[in-house]
Amino acid sequence: MNENKQLTDNRKLTLLAEFKSFYQDGKETDLDRLDRIYTQDIEFHDPIHKIQGILALKSYIKSLYAKSEKIEFEYTDEVNSENCASIAWLMHFQHPSIANGKAISLRGNTLIRFTDRIYYQEDFYDLGAMIYQHVPVLGKLVQFVNSRLRP
């Protein structure tokens, strides 16, 4: 095997492990770790946010962890190629404003694109399952709509 290719594979595996480790910890950790994981111009998307740049991402993560009582990720599957990876996960979280502060589990998937660090990340999850179903009046409406769509 080509030595440069092996180094690239080793760096990719290290990057993916470091990425998963940061979020798996379940608590705000050293945000400076993100400089080793992401490029300065990281582009981040999820159903609610569109964030550009490492400073904005650090601010978002800091705020997210400060407002939540618990955020933990359990990784369930992973597929990767040379410069792209898709990671399936189960997030366990508690937020005082959602579901009366009870723990919620949510399935999702993260798509990342990278060179030596991640320059693009997009998280996919069901916003209804995360938030809307747990808001008293709106939750009943979402449940009603869902029941009407079932065969």
Rosetta blueprint (number, residue, H / E / L):
1 M L
2 N L
3 E H
4 N H
5 K H
6 Q H
7 L H
8 T H
9 D H
10 N H
11 R H
12 K H
13 L H
14 T H
15 L H
16 L H
17 A H
18 E H
19 F H
20 K H
21 S H
22 F H
23 Y H
24 Q H
25 D L
26 G L
27 K L
28 E L
29 T L
30 D L
31 L H
32 D H
33 R H
34 L H
35 D H
36 R H
37 I H
38 Y E
39 T E
40 Q E
41 D E
42 I E
43 E E
44 F E
45 H E
46 D L
47 P L
48 I L
49 H L
50 K E
51 I E
52 Q E
53 G L
54 I H
55 L H
56 A H
57 L H
58 K H
59 S H
60 Y H
61 I H
62 K H
63 S H
64 L H
65 Y H
66 A H
67 K H
68 S L
69 E L
70 K E
71 I E
72 E E
73 F E
74 E E
75 Y E
76 T E
77 D E
78 E E
79 V E
80 N E
81 S L
82 E L
83 N L
84 C E
85 A E
86 S E
87 I E
88 A E
89 W E
90 L E
91 M E
92 H E
93 F E
94 Q E
95 H L
96 P L
97 S L
98 I L
99 A H
100 N H
101 G H
102 K L
103 A L
104 I E
105 S E
106 L E
107 R E
108 G E
109 N E
110 T E
111 L E
112 I E
113 R E
114 F E
115 T L
116 D L
117 R L
118 I E
119 Y E
120 Y E
121 Q E
122 E E
123 D E
124 F E
125 Y E
126 D L
127 L H
128 G H
129 A H
130 M H
131 I L
132 Y H
133 Q H
134 H H
135 V L
136 P H
137 V H
138 L H
139 G H
140 K H
141 L H
142 V H
143 Q H
144 F H
145 V H
146 N H
147 S H
148 R H
149 L H
150 R L
151 P L
